[in-house]
Structures are given as structure tokens and as C-alpha cells.
Amino acid sequence: MEGKPVPGFLLQDGSGKEFSHKDFLGSWLALFFYSKDNTSG
């Protein structure tokens, strides 16, 4: 849904640091989603 507002989210990176949609206000953001590794999808 290119160009649409991002719904609220709270995620952790590999080191446990949390990121929220609020951290990116006023910036462009690209989100990518993929299936679990080694699955057919």
C-alpha cells in the first residue's frame, strides 16, 4: 500500500532495542515482510 500511513507498531531489533512508528515521524520508511526462512512461500 504505497503512500499510505503506517499503522502503529513496536518492534525489536536483534539486540533488543525497541523501535516504534513514532521514531520515524516526518521521514520516509520502507517496510519489507517475508516468510520464515526455509519455508515455501
Buried (B, 14 or more C-beta within 10 A) or exposed (E): EEEEEEEEEEEEEEEEEEEEBEEEEEEEEEEEEEEEEEEEE
